[in-house]
């Protein structure tokens, strides 16, 4: 085993080899589609930049993401476990701080500008939430099936009833509250990302053996909170409700008489997919990209279909599904809870975000603003996706080395 570990340390690319191949394939595809999709931006005289400038910027982002991926996948999981609380607090504070100090984009404060690059702290918070929740669930595996995480709906009992105080101390604060704080911090700027974090956390709690009754209560409270936010017009609920209305209108009313300039980006993406057919129109020959608002990010999958066809687009979809199945394979090989839950959560974040993006382009769900991981143009998303994949590969590497810590009471397979 020691010899295997030494060989792994010597290799630059260690861990799951299939996952490395998938990452390389998606990164290569991103170079092609970002270069072609930014042609519209290159002709915008107000930006005073060429398509080559945007390509170089994307290559620089890839050049920054690869070393991060290499470094992160060599770090031992015990370090992630120990630093989870600090990382979570820092990311939460940055995400809250961006509303006061960040740049405005599309009506929402989401970015910090650093050295010419835009840093989106909510992308970091998504990973930090998974990391911290994995730690909290793992450390409670010996008692998790007995814990309650939802306190009484009567606030007076929280201060008088010893049992309610115990629920807050042992379940609500350590397990539930970090998830709620993350969702509340992300929700005003990016509603769909908050939903993604909540869904991922819910699955992690289910796999982490939180009581089903508690999870059902949590889902009910989440639905009630969304309805209340809509009624009070909190965050970007007005934008979200408008997108839902547009989505319903596209399904329930004929759009045949609509003028071309009145088409929504979703309609243009469906036209792009139709134009692409099975084999595509060819690289650089997209016609719809000029009409789309963000062909290089929010609708890049539709743009890819138009230029390269449905056959290659299905191949891209399979790559994301392959990430999911490789993540499940790595998860099943983990003998303790923390690395297994960490891999599960990060894999769900990446694959669910990709599926949300693809479903928007074919009008299965309302517009979400989610980009396509590793392919869409965007420095923050690319950097933190690489970081998440690095953590997954780190767990895979340690599975091969059998070097995971085995703290007492953290086996996820306990009954």
C-alpha positions in Angstrom: 0.0 0.0 0.0 2.9 2.4 0.8 4.4 1.7 -2.5 1.1 2.4 -4.3 0.9 5.7 -2.4 4.4 6.7 -3.4 3.6 6.0 -7.1 0.4 8.0 -6.8 2.3 10.9 -5.4 4.8 10.8 -8.2 2.1 10.8 -10.9 0.8 14.2 -12.0 -2.7 12.9 -12.8 -3.8 10.4 -10.1 -7.3 9.2 -9.1 -10.1 8.2 -11.5 -8.6 8.1 -15.0 -12.0 8.1 -16.7 -12.9 11.3 -14.9 -9.6 12.9 -16.1 -10.5 12.0 -19.7 -14.0 13.5 -19.3 -12.5 16.8 -17.9 -10.0 17.0 -20.8 -12.8 16.4 -23.4 -15.1 19.0 -21.9 -12.3 21.6 -21.6 -11.3 21.0 -25.3 -15.0 21.4 -26.4 -15.2 24.7 -24.5 -12.3 26.2 -26.4 -14.1 25.6 -29.7 -17.5 26.8 -28.7 -16.4 29.8 -26.7 -14.3 31.1 -29.6 -17.2 30.7 -32.1 -20.0 31.9 -29.7 -18.2 35.2 -28.8 -18.2 36.4 -32.4 -21.2 38.6 -31.7 -19.3 40.2 -28.8 -16.3 40.7 -31.0 -18.3 42.9 -33.4 -19.6 45.0 -30.6 -17.7 48.3 -30.9 -18.6 49.4 -27.4 -16.5 46.5 -26.0 -13.5 47.3 -28.1 -12.4 43.7 -28.1 -12.0 41.0 -30.8 -13.1 37.4 -30.7 -9.5 36.5 -30.3 -9.4 38.6 -27.1 -12.3 36.6 -25.6 -10.6 33.3 -26.7 -7.4 34.3 -24.9 -9.3 35.3 -21.8 -11.0 31.9 -21.8 -7.7 30.1 -22.3 -6.2 32.1 -19.4 -9.2 30.9 -17.3 -8.5 27.3 -18.3 -4.9 27.9 -17.6 -5.7 29.0 -14.0 -8.3 26.2 -13.5 -5.9 23.3 -14.4 -3.3 24.1 -11.8 -6.1 24.5 -9.2 -7.5 21.1 -10.2 -4.0 19.5 -10.0 -3.2 21.0 -6.6 -6.6 20.3 -5.0 -6.7 16.6 -6.1 -3.4 16.1 -4.2 -4.7 17.4 -0.9 -5.7 14.9 1.7 -9.4 14.8 2.6 -8.7 15.2 6.3 -7.5 18.7 5.5 -10.8 19.5 3.8 -12.6 18.1 6.9 -10.6 20.3 9.3 -10.9 23.5 7.3 -14.6 23.0 6.4 -15.9 25.4 9.0 -13.4 28.2 8.2 -14.0 27.8 4.4 -17.8 27.9 4.9 -17.8 31.1 7.0 -15.4 32.9 4.6 -17.5 32.0 1.6 -20.8 33.0 3.3 -19.4 36.4 4.4 -18.1 37.0 0.8 -21.5 36.1 -0.7 -23.3 38.4 1.7 -20.7 41.2 1.2 -21.1 41.2 -2.6 -24.6 42.8 -2.2 -22.9 45.8 -0.6 -19.6 45.9 -2.4 -20.1 44.0 -5.6 -20.8 44.9 -9.2 -24.3 45.0 -10.7 -25.0 42.4 -13.5 -28.5 42.0 -14.9 -30.1 43.8 -12.0 -28.4 41.6 -9.3 -25.2 42.2 -7.4 -23.2 39.1 -7.9 -19.6 39.9 -8.6 -16.3 41.2 -7.2 -13.9 42.6 -9.8 -10.3 41.4 -9.1 -7.4 42.1 -11.4 -9.7 42.3 -14.5 -11.6 39.2 -13.6 -15.1 38.9 -12.1 -15.3 36.7 -9.0 -18.7 35.3 -8.1 -18.6 34.2 -4.4 -21.9 32.3 -4.6 -20.1 29.7 -6.8 -17.6 29.2 -3.9 -20.4 29.0 -1.4 -22.1 26.2 -3.2 -19.0 24.0 -2.8 -18.4 25.2 0.8 -22.0 24.3 1.8 -21.5 20.7 0.4 -18.1 20.5 2.2 -19.5 21.7 5.6 -22.6 19.6 5.4 -20.6 16.5 4.6 -18.5 17.2 7.7 -21.6 17.8 9.9 -23.4 14.7 8.7 -20.3 12.5 8.9 -19.5 13.4 12.5 -23.1 12.4 13.6 -23.5 9.1 11.8 -23.7 7.2 15.1 -26.8 9.2 16.2 -28.1 10.8 13.0 -31.1 8.5 12.7 -32.3 9.7 16.1 -31.7 13.4 15.7 -34.4 15.9 14.9 -33.5 18.9 12.8 -36.8 20.7 12.5 -37.8 22.5 15.8 -41.4 23.2 16.9 -43.4 25.7 14.9 -44.1 27.5 18.2 -41.2 29.9 18.9 -42.1 30.2 22.6 -41.2 26.6 23.1 -37.7 27.1 21.8 -36.7 29.0 25.0 -38.8 27.1 27.5 -38.8 23.4 26.4 -35.5 21.5 27.2 -36.3 19.1 24.3 -36.6 22.0 21.8 -33.3 23.4 23.1 -31.7 20.0 22.4 -33.1 19.9 18.9 -31.7 23.4 18.2 -28.3 22.5 19.7 -27.8 19.0 18.2 -29.8 19.2 14.9 -31.0 22.6 13.7 -27.9 24.7 14.3 -25.2 22.2 13.1 -27.0 20.5 10.2 -29.9 22.6 9.0 -28.9 26.2 9.6 -25.8 26.2 7.4 -27.9 25.1 4.4 -30.6 27.7 5.1 -28.0 30.5 5.5 -26.4 29.5 2.2 -29.8 29.5 0.4 -30.8 32.8 1.9 -27.4 34.3 0.9 -27.6 33.1 -2.7 -31.4 33.5 -3.3 -31.6 37.3 -3.9 -29.0 37.2 -6.8 -29.5 33.7 -8.2 -32.7 31.9 -7.3 -32.0 28.8 -9.3 -28.6 28.4 -7.6 -30.3 28.5 -4.2 -32.7 25.8 -5.3 -29.8 23.7 -6.6 -27.9 24.0 -3.2 -31.1 23.1 -1.3 -31.8 20.1 -3.6 -28.2 18.8 -3.3 -28.3 19.3 0.5 -31.6 17.4 0.7 -30.1 14.4 -1.1 -27.0 14.5 1.0 -29.2 14.4 4.2 -31.2 11.5 2.8 -28.1 9.5 2.0 -26.6 10.6 5.3 -29.6 8.9 7.0 -31.4 12.0 8.4 -34.9 10.9 9.4 -37.4 10.8 6.6 -40.1 12.6 8.7 -37.7 15.5 9.2 -36.9 15.7 5.5 -40.6 15.8 4.5 -41.1 18.7 7.0 -38.1 20.5 5.5 -39.6 20.1 1.9 -42.9 21.5 3.1 -41.2 24.4 4.8 -39.2 25.1 1.7 -42.3 25.2 -0.5 -44.0 27.5 1.9 -41.0 29.8 2.0 -40.9 30.0 -1.8 -44.6 30.9 -2.0 -44.2 33.5 0.7 -41.2 35.0 -1.1 -43.3 35.2 -4.3 -46.2 36.9 -2.5 -43.8 39.5 -0.8 -41.8 39.9 -4.0 -38.5 39.2 -2.2 -35.2 38.8 -4.0 -35.6 38.2 -7.7 -38.9 36.5 -7.4 -40.4 39.1 -9.9 -37.8 38.0 -12.5 -38.4 34.3 -11.7 -42.2 34.7 -11.9 -41.8 36.5 -15.3 -39.7 33.6 -16.6 -42.3 31.1 -15.4 -45.1 33.1 -17.1 -43.1 33.2 -20.3 -42.4 29.4 -20.1 -46.1 28.7 -19.6 -47.1 31.0 -22.5 -44.7 29.2 -24.8 -46.4 25.9 -24.1 -50.0 27.1 -24.1 -50.2 29.6 -26.9 -49.2 29.5 -30.6 -46.1 31.6 -31.3 -46.5 31.5 -35.1 -47.4 35.1 -35.6 -44.7 36.5 -33.4 -42.2 38.9 -35.0 -38.6 37.7 -35.1 -37.3 40.5 -32.9 -39.9 39.6 -30.2 -38.6 36.0 -29.8 -37.2 35.1 -26.4 -33.8 33.5 -26.0 -35.4 30.2 -25.3 -37.3 30.3 -28.6 -34.1 31.2 -30.4 -32.3 28.3 -28.7 -35.0 25.9 -30.0 -34.6 27.4 -33.5 -30.9 26.8 -33.2 -31.4 23.2 -32.2 -33.8 22.7 -35.1 -31.4 24.3 -37.5 -28.6 22.1 -36.3 -30.3 18.8 -37.0 -28.3 15.6 -36.6 -25.0 16.8 -38.0 -25.0 20.5 -37.5 -24.3 23.5 -39.8 -20.6 23.4 -39.2 -18.2 25.2 -36.9 -18.6 28.9 -37.0 -21.8 28.8 -39.1 -24.4 29.5 -36.4 -27.0 32.1 -37.4 -28.9 32.3 -34.2 -25.9 33.3 -32.0 -26.2 36.9 -33.3 -29.8 37.2 -31.9 -29.1 35.5 -28.5 -28.3 37.6 -25.5 -25.7 35.2 -24.0 -24.9 32.4 -26.5 -21.5 31.9 -24.8 -22.9 31.1 -21.4 -26.7 30.7 -20.7 -27.5 29.0 -24.0 -24.2 27.5 -25.2 -25.7 24.0 -25.5 -28.2 25.1 -28.1 -25.5 27.0 -29.9 -23.4 23.8 -29.8 -26.2 21.8 -31.3 -26.7 24.3 -34.2 -23.0 24.1 -35.2 -22.2 20.4 -34.3 -25.5 18.6 -34.4 -27.6 16.5 -32.1 -25.3 13.4 -32.3 -22.3 15.3 -30.8 -24.6 17.1 -28.4 -25.8 13.8 -27.1 -22.2 12.8 -26.6 -21.7 16.0 -24.5 -24.8 15.0 -22.4 -23.4 11.6 -21.9 -20.1 13.0 -20.6 -22.0 14.8 -17.8 -24.0 11.7 -17.0 -20.7 9.8 -17.0 -19.4 12.3 -14.4 -22.4 11.3 -12.3 -21.8 7.6 -12.6 -18.1 7.9 -11.9 -19.0 10.0 -8.8 -21.4 7.2 -7.6 -18.6 4.6 -8.2 -16.2 6.6 -6.1 -18.9 7.1 -3.4 -19.6 3.4 -3.1 -15.9 2.7 -2.6 -15.6 5.1 0.3 -15.5 3.3 3.7 -16.3 6.4 5.8 -19.0 9.0 5.6 -17.2 12.3 5.0 -15.4 11.6 1.7 -18.5 9.7 0.4 -20.9 12.5 1.2 -18.5 15.1 -0.2 -18.2 13.3 -3.5 -22.0 12.7 -3.7 -22.7 16.4 -3.1 -20.1 17.8 -5.5 -21.2 15.3 -8.2 -24.8 16.3 -7.8 -23.9 20.0 -8.1 -22.1 19.6 -11.4 -24.4 17.2 -13.1 -27.7 18.9 -11.9 -26.4 22.3 -13.1 -25.6 20.8 -16.5 -29.0 19.2 -16.7 -30.8 22.4 -15.7 -28.9 24.3 -18.5 -29.8 21.7 -21.1 -33.5 21.5 -20.1 -33.8 25.3 -20.4 -32.5 25.2 -24.0 -35.2 22.8 -25.0 -37.9 24.6 -23.0 -38.5 21.8 -20.5 -38.2 24.3 -17.6 -38.2 28.1 -17.3 -35.0 30.0 -17.8 -32.5 29.6 -14.9 -29.4 31.4 -15.9 -27.3 28.3 -15.1 -24.3 27.9 -17.4 -22.8 24.6 -18.7 -20.0 23.5 -16.3 -16.5 23.4 -17.9 -17.9 24.6 -21.3 -19.7 27.9 -20.8 -17.6 31.1 -20.7 -17.1 32.3 -17.2 -14.0 32.4 -14.9 -15.6 31.8 -11.5 -17.8 28.9 -12.6 -14.8 27.3 -14.4 -12.5 27.8 -11.4 -14.8 26.4 -8.8 -16.0 23.5 -11.0 -12.3 22.6 -11.4 -12.0 22.8 -7.6 -15.0 20.5 -7.1 -13.6 18.0 -9.5 -10.3 18.2 -7.8 -11.9 17.2 -4.5 -13.7 14.3 -6.2 -10.4 13.1 -7.7 -8.7 13.5 -4.3 -11.2 11.1 -2.7 -10.8 8.7 -5.7 -7.0 8.9 -5.2 -7.2 8.1 -1.6 -9.6 5.2 -2.3 -6.9 3.7 -4.5 -4.3 4.3 -1.8 -6.7 3.2 1.0 -5.4 6.2 2.9 -8.7 7.6 4.2 -9.0 8.2 8.0 -11.5 6.0 9.7 -12.8 7.9 12.7 -15.1 6.1 15.0 -18.8 6.5 14.3 -18.4 7.9 10.8 -19.3 4.8 8.7 -22.2 5.8 6.4 -23.3 2.1 6.2 -24.1 1.9 9.9 -27.6 0.7 10.8 
